């Protein structure tokens, strides 16, 4: 995308977020639901396909461009981004990075338009950051595959038209090997969904369990065809690296909003007849958050350039996700502190963002998993001695 077009996209999203979504953030939080009008607007703006190649109907943003878009999306409730995050991120990337040409042609245009919503079915009760214990199985039965197992905390499962299900196809393989990915359309007999999870934060983002009971899918449902057999974890790793860079940028956007809320409150809240902004201890809290925001922004933009160049598609995204998700937690904590008692009251933006921010250190790989990835990339074989 050329610079002028990117500027237009970012400007349109910024206006939409601040004029249409920010005013109803509390409504979204209270109702745990995004209004249909907002969903329709996101489809019209092409947000369901911002990371999908233009050849398949998407905007085809590079990671550097995507990071800038995520800065704008991070200004408001993360539930907005989650509407279309799986289409562009971990679920859509399964097809982009591992799908056959037939699968891409069939699904990606519909993902890009928002006609179809996809979910990423990897996590299980006993297989989260470490998928080596993944228990969902897929066995051949003639030309079909039969899937059994369950998935947990699956974003958008309740509204998904298709779930990318990761299952063990080779029971004799050890660790992360022997795993494949299957396209399972909603309505396939045997695939059912649990109740909506009641979460600490990120209301409006729906997650639930997915149950697979003798779910039968044709051979064409294997992502990548025969070339995709037993390489599902490698596909997942690539998708998660892309997602980690995106989440890092989203955290930077949220940190920017939290700095804004803290600054505006400090300017107007008075103690002893003067604004608390005049107190040096408040200034110190603000300064630390501004500095954290600068550092996160610079880091993810640098990481995004390297990702686009293909020079670092593993360590950089993990480092950015690790730093930025931890960073936004610190900024959120300081924002509550600056607000004092008001920061602990429902209906105040920083209280909601404090709850929302906590999840970023967990999903798409916990901070501890990012530490392991970063260290192993640096230390090589010595880290596994």
N, C-alpha and C positions, 0 to 999 in steps of 0.2 A: 504494500500500500504506500502511495507516495505521501510526502509530508503534509500536503494540503488536505488530502482525504482523511488522514489520521487526525489532523487538527479538528476537522469537522466532526468526526466521530466522537472524539474526546469532549468537545464542546457540547454536543447534543446530549451525551450521557451525563455530563456534569449538570446541565440544566435540568434534565429529567430527574436525576437523583435528588437534587437539592430543592426543586420546586414541587415534585410530585410524591417522592417517597419519604423524605425526611419529615414532612408534616404528619404522616400517618404511622410513624415508627411505633408509637405507643399502642396504636390500634392493632398493628401486626403482632406486637408482643403479647397483648392481652388476648387476642383471638387465636393466636398460633396459626395464622393463615395470611397469605398474600392475596389481596383482592384480585378478582378476575381481570379488572381493567388494567392493573399493573402488569399482569402476565401477558395480556394481549399487546401492550405497548412494548414490552421487551422483545416479543416476537417480531413486531413491526420494525424495530430498530436493528434487527439482525443479531441480537445478543445471544440467541441460542446457537449461533454458529460462528462466533468471533474467532475461534481457533481452528475451525474446519477449513480446509483449502478452498480457494475460490472456485476451482474446477468442480467442486461438489456443492456449490451454492453458499459457502461460508464467506466470511470476511478475510480469512487467510492471514490473520495477524502473526507476525513474528513474536518470539518471546519478549523481545525488547518492547515491541508495541503493546503486547498483551499486558506487560507489567504496568505500563502507563494507564491502560484501561482499568486495571485492578486498583490503582490508586484512587480512581474516581468511584468505583464500586464500593471500596472500603469505607467511604465517607458515611455510609448509612448501615442499617441492619444487615448482617451477613446473610440473612434469609433471602435477600434479593438476589445475590450472586448465586446462591444455592439452587435457585430455580433452574438455571441453565448451566451451572457449574459442571454437572456430571456429563452433559452433552459435549461440552468443549474439553473437559478434563479427563479424569480417570476412565470414564466409560467410553466416550467418543474416541479417546486416544487408543483404546484397544483396537478399534478398527483401523484407525489411521496408521498405527505402527505394526499391526499384526494381521489385519484382515486381508482376504483375497480381493481381487479386483471386483469380482461379482458382489461380494459382501459390501464393499465400499460403495459401489454404485447403487445398491439396493437401499442402504441405510443412511449413509452420510447426508444426502440431500434432505431427507426427512428430519434428521437431527438438526441440521442447520436452520431449517425453517421453523422448528418448534412443533411440527406436526407430530413428532415422536419424541418422547423423553426416555432416556436410558439410565440405568443404574449399574453400579460396579459391585458385583457380588463376590468379594474376596474374604472379608473378615468373618470369623466364626467365634463361637464361645471360647474355644481353646486355641484359636489360631488367629492372632491379630498381627502385631508387628513381626512375629516370626511365623511364616506360613508353612514351615516344615512339618507341623503337626496337623495340617489341613486334612479334615476327615471326610468331606463331601467326595463322593465317588461317582465315576462315570464308567459304565461297562458297555461293551459292544453287545448288541443283540441283533444279528443279521446286519442290515445296513444302517440300523439306528443306534443311538446311544441312549442309555437309561441312567438318569441321575438320581442320587439319593443323598440327603444331608440337610443341613440348614446353615443359614447365614445370619449374622447379627449386625445391628446398627447400620443398615443399608440405606443411604440417603436417596430419597425420591422413590423408594420401592413402591410406596402406595399409589403413586401416580405414574409409575413407569409403564411404558409400552413394551420394553424389552429389558432384560437383565443379563449382563455379562457374567455368567456363572463360572467360577474357577473350581475345577474338580480334579481329583486324582485319577488319572487314566492308567497309570502303571503302578499297581500296588507294591511292586518289588523295588521301585526306585526309592532312594534315600534322600532325606533333606528336602530341598526345594525342587528336586527333579521329578519328572513324571506327572506334572500338572498341566492341564489343558484348559482352554477357555471355550465356553459355548454361548451362543446367542439363544436365549430362551424367551420367546414372546410372552407377554402377559396373556392369561387365558389358557395357556398350555395346561392340559389336565395334570394334576398332581402338584402344581406350583401354587402355593397359597402364602398369605402374608399375615404377620402378627399385628397386634394393635399398635397404634402410633406411640412411640416412646415419649415419656414425659421427662424432658431434659432440664438441666439447670438453666441453660440459656439458649440462644439462637432459636427463639420461637419463630415459627413460620417455616422453618426447615424441618421437613418431616423425615424421620428415620423409623425403621421397623425391622423385625426379623423376616426372613424369607425361608419357607419350608419346601423341600423337594422330596416328594414321595413317589418313586417310580415315574419320574418325569421323562417322557420319551420324546426325543428330538431326532430329526433326520441327520444324516452324515453331513449335509451342507451347513448344519448349525455349528460345526467345529470351526472356530475362528482360525483363518489361514488355511483351511482345508488340511490335507495330510501333512503339509509343511508345518502346521501349527500344533501337531501332536506332541505332547510332553514338553512344550516350551512355553507354557502359560506363565510361569513365574518370570521368565525373561521379559515377556510382554508386559506383565504387571510392573516390573521394576522400571521399565522405560516410561510407562504411564505415570507412575508415582513420582519419578524425577521431574517430569513436566509439571505435575500437580504441586510439588513442593515449591518450585519457583513461583508459581501463580499464588499460592497461599502466602508466601513471603511478601509479595507485592500487596496482597490484600491487607495483610497486617500493617504494612506501612501506611496504606490509606486510612485504616482505622486509627492508627497512631496520630495521623494528621488531624483527624476529627477530634480526638481527645485533647490534643494540644490546643486546638481552637476553643473547645468548651472550657478548658482550664484558664486560658488567657482571658476570655470574655467574662468569666465569673470573677476572676481576680480583679479585673478592672472595675466591676460594678458592686461587688460585695464590700460592705464597709464594716470596720471594727474601730471603735474609738474615734469615730468621726472622719476616718480616712479609708480609702480603698485598701484591701489587703495586699494589692499589688505593690504597695510601698514597703511591705515587710520583706526583709532580705531572706528570711527562711522560706517564704512563699516563692520569691524570685529564684532561690536555689532549686526548688522542686520544678518550676517551669523550665529553668535552664537545662536541667538534666533531661527532661522530656523532649525539649527541642533538639538537644544534641543526639539523643537516641533516635529520633525521627530522621534527622539528617543522615546518621550512620546507616540506618536500615535502607533508606532510599538509595544512597550511593552504592551500597553492597548489592542490592538486587538488580540495579541497572547494569552494573559491571558483570554480574553473574549471567544476566540475560543475554548480553552481547556474546559471552563465551559459549553459552548454550546454542545460540543461533549459528555461531561459527563452527560448532561441533568440536571445540577444543576442550570443553569440560561439561559433560552432561550428567555427571554423578556427584562429585564432591561439592561443586559450587551450589547446585540446588539444595543439597542437604545443609550446607553451611548457612545459606540464606534463610532457609526455613527454620533452622535451629535458632539463629540469632534473632530474626524478626518476630517469631512467635513468642520468644522469651521477652523480647524488647517491648512488644505491645502490652504484655502483661504488666511490666514495670510502669509503663506510661499510664495504663488504666488505674493501677494502684495509686499512683501519685495524683491522678485526676480526682479520685474519690477523696484523697487526703486534702487537696486544695479546696474542695467543696465542703469539707467538714461534715457535719450531720446531714446536710442536704444531699451529699453524695451517697448516702445509705438509704435514700427514700425512693421507692418505686415512682416512676414518672419523670425522674431526672435522668437525662441521657447517659451520664457517666456511670450510673448504677447499672443500667442495662448493658452497656458496653463492657463493664467489668465482668459480668456474667458471660457475655458472649465471647470475650477474648480467651477465656480459660481453655476452650476446646482446641484452639490452634496448636497448643503444645502437645496434643494427643493424636489427632487424626492425621492420616496420610504419613504415618510414622512418628512415634513419640520423639521428644527431645533426646531421650536416651538412645534410641535407634539412630538418630542423626549423628550423635557423638560417635557411635560405633562405625558408621559409614565413613565419616570424616577421618577418623583415626586410621581405619584400615586402608583407605585410599592413600594416606600419607605414609604409613608404615609398611604397607605391602605384606609380604609373607611373614615378616617378623611379628606382626600383630596376631598371627594364628599359630605361633610356635607352641 
